[in-house]
Amino acid sequence: VGQLVGGVSRRMWVMTFHSACVRILRREADKVGMRSTFSIYDAADSQRLMSMVLRDMDLDPKRYNPRSFSHQVSNLKNELVDEETFASRTGEASPHQEQVLAEAYSMYQRRLRQANAMDFDDLIMTTVHMFQAFPDVAEHYRRRFRHVMVDEYQDTNRVQNELVVMLGKEHRNVCVVGDGDQCLLPGTLVD
């Protein structure tokens, strides 16, 4: 990029959603109750932690598969549903499996926080939630990014789309490039 556009590239952020969110969260860690030195759990770390959570809940791993629980938690995070929201939606009338998932999700997040860690899915969800809770922080980054471009837009999910919408609000200079024939979320575009 530097060779194409010159010195201005030093002010540009050319990176993935996750990398950009890590940079933002390290600068704003105190806003989300973390230290800037937080660890990032990969898929194996996350599944290992979920296995410990389910074991501590005295659940049979054959009946309550840690991989399945990790996948369900990941899906919730990609839909911007944190553990408190999911727990509040899950009551005594909910199916037993949902009640167990709500308890496991809450315990999993508590353990991550105790370890000053986030999993990969937390990075974008936490950034979006922080922007919602702290409009001044969101405004700072909206001013910082006068132009937002997203490549391979057909692969974005709800939480990534929300981040693009939030960052692009100020200047409305958003460009997305994608292949509609490969779209994961048909009909979902930046609003």
C-alpha positions in Angstrom: 0.0 0.0 0.0 2.9 2.3 0.8 4.3 1.8 -2.6 1.0 2.6 -4.2 -0.1 5.7 -2.3 3.2 6.9 -0.7 3.7 8.4 2.8 0.0 8.9 3.5 -0.1 5.1 4.1 1.5 5.5 7.5 -1.8 7.1 8.7 -3.9 4.4 7.2 -5.1 1.2 8.9 -5.0 -1.6 6.4 -6.0 -4.7 8.4 -8.7 -7.2 9.2 -11.7 -6.4 11.4 -10.1 -8.3 14.2 -6.8 -6.5 14.0 -8.4 -3.1 14.0 -10.5 -4.0 17.0 -7.5 -5.3 18.9 -5.7 -2.0 18.3 -8.8 0.0 19.4 -9.4 -2.2 22.5 -5.8 -2.0 23.6 -6.1 1.8 23.6 -9.5 1.8 25.2 -9.2 -1.3 27.5 -10.2 0.6 30.6 -13.6 1.4 29.1 -14.4 -2.3 28.9 -12.9 -3.2 32.3 -9.8 -4.8 30.9 -6.1 -4.1 31.0 -4.4 -3.2 27.7 -2.3 -6.3 28.0 -5.3 -8.6 27.6 -4.7 -12.0 26.0 -6.5 -13.3 23.0 -7.7 -16.9 23.1 -7.7 -18.8 19.9 -10.2 -21.5 19.0 -8.3 -24.2 20.9 -7.9 -22.0 24.0 -11.6 -21.2 23.9 -12.7 -24.8 23.5 -10.4 -25.8 26.4 -11.9 -23.1 28.6 -15.4 -24.2 27.6 -14.5 -27.8 28.5 -13.4 -26.7 32.0 -16.6 -24.7 32.4 -18.8 -27.7 31.5 -16.7 -30.0 33.7 -17.1 -27.5 36.6 -20.9 -27.6 36.0 -20.7 -31.4 36.4 -22.0 -31.9 32.8 -21.3 -35.1 30.8 -19.1 -34.1 27.9 -20.7 -36.7 25.7 -24.1 -35.2 26.2 -22.9 -31.6 26.4 -20.2 -31.3 23.8 -17.8 -28.5 24.5 -17.2 -27.9 20.7 -20.9 -27.4 20.2 -21.2 -25.0 23.2 -18.2 -23.0 21.9 -19.8 -22.8 18.5 -23.2 -21.7 19.9 -21.4 -19.0 22.0 -19.5 -17.8 18.9 -22.8 -17.6 17.0 -24.4 -15.5 19.8 -21.4 -13.1 19.8 -21.5 -12.7 16.0 -25.2 -11.7 16.5 -24.1 -9.1 19.2 -25.8 -11.1 22.0 -23.6 -11.0 25.1 -24.0 -13.3 28.1 -26.2 -11.0 30.1 -28.6 -10.4 27.2 -28.8 -14.2 26.5 -29.3 -15.0 30.2 -32.1 -12.4 30.4 -33.9 -14.0 27.4 -33.5 -17.4 28.8 -35.9 -18.2 31.6 -37.4 -21.2 33.4 -39.8 -21.7 30.5 -36.9 -22.0 28.1 -35.7 -25.5 27.0 -33.2 -27.1 29.4 -30.4 -26.9 26.8 -30.8 -23.1 26.5 -30.7 -22.7 30.3 -27.5 -24.7 30.4 -26.0 -22.7 27.6 -26.9 -19.5 29.3 -25.1 -20.6 32.5 -22.1 -21.9 30.6 -21.8 -18.7 28.5 -21.9 -16.6 31.7 -19.3 -18.7 33.5 -17.1 -18.8 30.3 -17.2 -15.0 30.1 -16.5 -14.6 33.8 -13.4 -16.8 33.5 -12.2 -14.9 30.5 -12.4 -11.6 32.4 -10.7 -13.1 35.4 -7.8 -14.1 33.1 -7.8 -10.6 31.5 -8.6 -12.3 28.2 -11.0 -12.2 25.2 -11.7 -14.8 22.7 -11.6 -14.0 19.0 -15.3 -13.3 18.8 -15.2 -10.9 21.7 -12.9 -8.5 19.8 -15.5 -7.1 17.4 -18.5 -7.6 19.7 -16.8 -5.8 22.6 -15.7 -2.9 20.3 -19.3 -2.5 19.0 -20.7 -2.6 22.5 -18.0 -0.1 23.7 -19.0 2.3 20.8 -22.6 2.0 21.9 -21.9 2.6 25.5 -19.3 5.4 25.0 -20.5 7.7 22.1 -17.5 10.0 22.6 -15.1 7.0 21.9 -17.2 6.0 18.8 -17.0 9.7 17.7 -13.3 9.7 18.0 -12.9 6.7 15.7 -15.5 8.0 13.3 -13.5 11.2 12.9 -10.3 9.1 12.6 -11.6 7.1 9.7 -12.8 9.5 7.0 -13.0 6.6 4.6 -13.8 2.9 5.3 -13.3 0.3 2.7 -14.1 -3.4 3.2 -13.0 -6.1 0.7 -14.7 -9.5 0.6 -17.8 -7.9 2.0 -19.8 -11.0 1.2 -18.1 -12.7 4.1 -19.1 -10.2 6.7 -21.5 -11.1 9.5 -23.9 -9.0 11.6 -21.3 -7.8 14.1 -18.8 -6.8 11.4 -21.6 -5.0 9.5 -22.5 -3.1 12.6 -18.9 -2.0 13.1 -18.8 -0.7 9.5 -22.0 1.2 9.9 -20.8 2.8 13.2 -17.5 3.8 11.7 -19.0 5.1 8.5 -21.7 7.2 10.0 -19.8 10.5 10.2 -18.5 10.9 6.7 -20.6 8.3 4.9 -17.6 7.4 2.9 -17.9 3.7 3.0 -17.0 1.4 0.1 -17.6 -2.3 0.2 -16.4 -4.7 -2.5 -17.9 -8.2 -2.6 -19.3 -10.9 -4.7 -23.1 -11.2 -4.3 -23.0 -14.8 -5.6 -20.8 -15.7 -2.6 -22.9 -13.8 0.0 -23.4 -15.4 3.4 -26.1 -12.9 4.4 -28.2 -12.2 1.4 -29.7 -8.7 1.4 -27.5 -7.5 4.2 -25.6 -4.3 3.3 -24.3 -1.3 5.0 -27.3 1.0 5.8 
